[in-house]
């Protein structure tokens, strides 16, 4: 049988054109590992020409830049025993384009006159690996921050299972990470955290509020005994972790015991004014400082002699914040409040509980954020004789909050970057859960089906194809084998338009390797199908023509 050389050449050209449309770099190697051909993406990515590449041993390309030990192992040891390999990771520094992380996929083909060929596809995952490393660094950085907090901390997920704890928690309750992580909080320590008031907090209060502070819990723990704990919590959106609850615990057992003892001794007032943990500043009715305790001296750097009977608390506060507070209170209460000391105590003077954040200025002119609680001091007749301002340094909490905001922004940036990659893809992308229910799509999928993203999400994948049973079988095939390639389906849009698409799909898992569903990419192959049909029609026409010609030539000869 004679080979139609022009047709073979046309088919080879057509195949090369298809290869050139592939966005990932491709190499075609023969059995001696010489390059038979490459696609346009390969030449562009590695900045080489076809003349420098074709018919050369792969290890000799680019002055030996592909002579990589790991690649030799793959091509000389792995490939001879397997016709297909996927996701072989190769990290190497290329002289022209620098350090790259590539995922190599290969398949052996029987190519007619070419004998056996190896198709080597390369995916540059350098940025993906860098992003993964960045996220891992962020998570490690966040955990390091958490571990520096002196109060015990637990990170809970929405099912109230412990995602992680900090060093202070493990030390305070004398447990290990292995005994704690991934456990329901009520099951920790043989059920020592199964406390009715804690259940009320976590199951009734937390779902209705994103933040709660100073929830007092008193309980006898088997190992450490009777404790009084103040619980503070905040819900966080943590990217792929979903919603998390940060539960901070302050052991105030000693403080409570001391308060009880001081109350019994009538010495609570003395303890407050002599505490170094918070500043206590008492003024007369005009605001002039009369008492300046050791805590205030430590925080602000002044001695009591520097300020008593000389200045008001407004003089050690950020003047712009004092002006802003006066303006805000004037608008809130409908009366003019002068900037200065009056703005700091106006609510307290009207019997209104007042706690606010204010920037204090130290003697050395450095600044720090403080939480200030203000109380009016009255005589037996109820007349105001002064004010008590109790402040705590809020620097550490502000720093933790700033780090959390930075981490949240990094996660949002990564999510935006990932979404941008998905939406910029020319293929219709779709994800489903293991039941075949759509969980996400890109704009190309909306265009293919004529449906919006909201309409698609939650609907069965099979509903958007002319052959639902084949579509459903495709999902099951991916779940069974882990991936499928070139799985053809015909999509039907809302307006009835039908489009032939070729699907490549694979399963995807979470960080614990638990199956999450199927990721699929569909490419419109309508034009390709038409072209193939036109080739078939041309071949059929040629066969008919040759048959007719043969008949016509034989007929006159038969007559002779």
ABEGO torsion letter per residue (X at the ends): XBBBAAAAAAAAAAAAAAAAABABBBBBBBAAGBBABBBAAAAAAAGBBAAAABGBBAAABGGGAABBAAAAAAAAAAAAABABBBGBBBBBBBAAAEBBBBBBBBBBBBAEAAEBBBBBBBBBAAAAAAAAAAAAAAAAAAAAAAAABABBBBBBBAAGBBABBBAAAAAAAGBBAAAABGBBAAABGGGAABBAAAAAAAAAAAAABABBBGBBBBBBBAAAEBBBBBBBBBBBBBEAAEBBBBBBBBBAAAAAAAAAAAAAAGAAAAAAAABAABBBBBBBAAGBBABBBAAAAAAAGBBAAAABGABBAAAABBAAAAAAAAAAAAAAAGBBBBBEAAAAAAAAAAGBBBBBBBBBBBAAGBBBBBBBBBBBBBBAAGBBAEBBBBBBBAAAAAAAAAAAAAAAAAAAAAAAAAAAAAAABABBBBBBBAAGBBABBBAAAAAAAGBBAAAABGBBAAAABABAAAAAAAAAAAAAAGBBBGBBBBBBBAAGBBBBBBBBBBBBBBAAGBBAEBBBBBBBAAAAAAAAAAAAAAAAAAAAAAAAAAAAAAAAAAAX
